Amino acid sequence: MPGTVFAVVSAVFALAAGARAEDFNIPALPLADAIAALSEQANVPILAPAGLVHDKRSSPVQGRLSAAAALDQMLTGAGLSARLDASGAFIITHALAAKEAPLEVAGEIVTVYGTISGGLARSLDIKQNAASIADALVAADIGKLPAVNAAEALQHLVGVTISREAGEGEFIGVRGLGPNFQSVTFNGVPLAVNENVRNSDQSGRQFRFRVLPADLIGAIVVTKAPTADLIDGGIGANIDIRTLRPLQCEPFLSFRAYASSDERVGSVLPNGSVSACWKSPDARFGVTGGLSLQRREAKFDRFQNFGYAARKVDGIDGVQVPDDWSTTVEEEKRERFSLSLGAQWRPTAGFDLRTDMLYSRFNNEIAENRVSYGLGSYASAALLPGSARIKDGVLYAGEIRGGRIDRNAEFSAQVHDNLALSVGADWAVGGFVLSSTLSLSGANSKLKTPLQRIESQTGDLAGLEYSFDLGRYPAGAGYIQSLHTKLDLNDPAATQFKRYRIRPTNSQDQDATALFNLARPLDVSVAGVTFTELRLGGQWTSRYRDYQRRDRMLTPRQGAVVDASFFTGRVPQSAMEHIIRGARSTWVGPNFEKFARAFVVAGEYDGVAPQARDLVPNAADLRQSYRVEEEVRAFYARLDFARDDGIPLSGNVGLRFVHTDTKVFGSRVFAVANAQGGMEMASEPRVTQSAYSEFLPSLNLKSNLAENLALRLAGSRSMTRPSLASLRDATVPSSATTSDIFERGAAALTNPDLDITAVGGNPKLAPITSWNGDAALERYFESFGAVTISAFYKRMSNFIAGDVSHEQMPFDMRSGGSLNLDIAVNRPQNIGDASLAGLELGYSGRLQNGFGLALSAMLTSYAVRLHLADGTSKSGSLQGVSRTAYSITPFFDCGIFDAYLSYTYRSKFDSNANVTIASTVETDPNETAIAAGFGTLDFGAALRLGESLEIFAEGVNIANQHQTAYLGRAARLYQIHDYGRSFNIGVRGRF
């Protein structure tokens, strides 16, 4: 009640009573009532500030537990914790370090073992008791879903969508906004952004969840309406990955062992994980740990092109013709090893010391074999008259008589190391809780074997014939009608070796952060409102990315001659059978090992596998390498309040101030006259500094309209910093163009399909800011489940989009000197305003006879207006936004057996894969690759063999759906991707 600091719930009690185990069965109740029931049954004194507990509900308490463990379980998700004072009384306070109360407690939840409904119930507890609008997954949810990484588990949450890379969940979007708009933290502290150098794409600030196994995560909390104490950077959401706290869980040992198989490969690989928690008998010291090993062999087929141009076909001008059609088979070997460690020491009730470590090594070996059928200018010059079929202005079918076929291959072996370390302390003294955390995280990506590209082609052959037919609607059907050639692609001599090039790339990210928080419980009443707690804090972060890239043409060793014996690799017989209707394709490819033995980087490296540091960068290398350094200083104040009169109301108001200094290191590359009277490339270092400050206010309100019915309202201002890749002082032209000019010099310009565009960065970018409004109505059912509806609106300023300008750019030539060209360069600029509005729906509940249902849905609408440098304006798009997304999961749970089906779907969205589409000057360089709507059907089932053991089976994409994408409009097919089904079967348990 207002004016009451503490309500005494029971009398003073002996210290030993808190450790005595009893049988408890206390259902979910209003928290004050549940505390009273626990106090009476255990004869334990529990003192609780009225302002902290008046609007909260307890988690149910069941089983034989000590009073301390029972109280921890009761407070789960309430944002509260309990400490034992010297008199033996338990005192309820806000969770130390101003975080929610520990999410992991004794029993099935922490061990990735339990029922589907049990995990959903715990997730709803967190949502119901959160300080703002949020959603969560606890370990039981994560373990039950067929998710190999954290991204695939999160796609079942309301408002969350994922994007996949090579069939596996990679990036997270929340409330329609793509991965760059999310802030990802590890136990409340920032994580280094991990960069994937697979195709030299730059992920910006997107965290690649692919490196984190689902097995070792205790919970993931997605906060959609910020509070002032949260790390800034996410207009979409803050995603906090949480591990176990050893003093909030009973000792356990859990394991998961399973066999994994991809249908397209057929191999069966062993996988597994083990995790454990131990604490001392006096519950003052504890440790947790876990190991996970996941391996997968996969095969993917792709049918794609690399851009369209307007051509004259059969006398018709302006027909959209792809540069080529390519069939690609990609074979991957993946291995993910992860280690999690944590320790907690509580020598006194008022002091807590903790440390966390998460390490992951992700190895990925990739081999691609591709056959490309030239179109582009051949569609005008070599198309058989009458063979063309044009649909919606696009060439959908035709036969070429006298074209070119390229047979190319790529290979790389990647190593991605991610390490996060943190040490934190909480000290309760004099009515204050002082908290500090120091963290260091690093993400290091390298190519153990640099990207190897071996190219061969037929040349322009008058007698070469090939034809294609895309069918009626390939972007929707997920397959094409036919693709034929009379060329024997299994003959090594069918194409002639052209060149062998490599790309060593190293990317290193590091984040060092110090956090300080001060919390003070209050009981101050003003005009009927009781202020219950004041929090103050600060953040200092220093982060950097160092990205180094080299491109080299390889030279044969003395006496080495490439002949047919260098092409003994063979693509599997089943290639393309699900994409080209009724067809099975196979072709020969290079023997990478033999090529590697026969070539060197002339004058620089004896072999073909250098790291970037092994090669002295030339001007072209410096043009596409960079370093970004960033320092962040932030301060915040947050005040929690409550009102009991009339309709109960609680909430928090806060202000966060953030200042950011950025320093970008790059190079200016230009052409200078050489001694021979020609031109050559030169460079000079360049450093660009910038700074910005932002005030980020927030207000969160919660009103309990009735028992188990809550209305939430929130208003805030948030920000998203520019992508690190967008900040780079670098310019990257097409690597194929660079190679063509290097080999052929000015003669390369006679190729009508030559790509003369580039992408670059802008070190002067400012952050995107957004004013946000949120409302949510949450109805929780008495026994299990809830129905929720929420609406949101975001008004963004300084929106970042690409704008094209023409720049002079020099290119090296093998013959000596350089060639200066006018290049259309697409650079990011703060040139837009955007708005986003949406509606989210969620439901979970039991039906009858053990059946239940969980579903979520999201509808979004957005508008973007871009103001270009030439004075014009036009509408734009929000990358990664699906207008519709939903997940439907019916489940069955009868105690010893549970099973579910889960269908997740998202409608089309502008691709966030950072794919650079090759184009000619006739093509709009701002065209976007759009991923078509895609749904996947998964299943899971488990049979319990006792209290501690169960066998399980899981399947992903069991309907074998294909992902498709198009350029600009659905008629312009870009890609069809078939990654097949995958299955797991195994055993898991806890002790």
Secondary structure, 3 states (H helix, E strand, C coil): CCCCCCEECCCCCCHHHHHCEEEEEECCCEHHHHHHHHHHHHCCCEEECHHHHCCCECCCEEEEEEHHHHHHHHCCCCCEEEEECCCCCEEEEECHHHCCCCCCCCCHHHHCCCCHHHHHHHHHHHHHHCCCCEEEEEHHHHHHCCCCEHHHHHCCCCCEEEEEECCEEEEEEECCECHHHEEEEECCEECCCCCCCCCCCCCCCCCCHHHCECCCCCEEEEECCCCCCCCCCCCCEEEEEECCCHHHCCCEEEEEEEEEEECCCCCEEEEEEEEEEEECCCCCEEEEEEEEEEEEEEEEEEEECCCEEEEEECCEEEEEEECEEEEEEEEEEEEEEEEEEEEEEEEECCEEEEEEEEEEEEEEEEEEEEEEEECCCHHHHCECCCCCEEECCEEEEEEEECCCEEEEEEEEEEEEEEEEEEEEEEEEECCEEEEEEEEEEEEEEEEEEEEEEEEEECCCCCCCEEEEECCCCHHHHCCECEEEECCCCCCHHHCEEEEEEEECEEEEEEEEEEEEEEEEEEEEEECCEEEEEEEEEEEEEEEEEEEEECCEECEECCCCCCCHHHCCEECCCCECCCCECCCCECCEECCHHHHHHHEEECCCECCCCCCHHHCCCCHHHHHCCEEEEEEEEEEEEEEEEEECCCCCEEEEEEEEEEEEEEEEEEEEEEEEECCCCCEEEEEEEEEEEEEEEEEEEEEEEEEEEECCEEEEEEEEEEEECCCHHHHCCCEEECHHHHHHHHHHHHHHHHCCCCCCEEEECCCCCCCEEEEEEEEEEEEECCCCCEEEEEEEEEEEEEEEEEEEEEEEEEEECCCCCEEEEEEEEEEEEEEEEEEEEEEEEEEEEECCCCEEEEEEEEEEEEEEEEECCCCCEEECCCECCCCEEEEEEEEEECCCEEEEEEEEEECCEECCCCCCCCCCCCCCCCCCEEECCEEEEEEEEEEECCCCEEEEEEEECCCCCCEEEEECCCCCEEEEEECCCEEEEEEEEEC
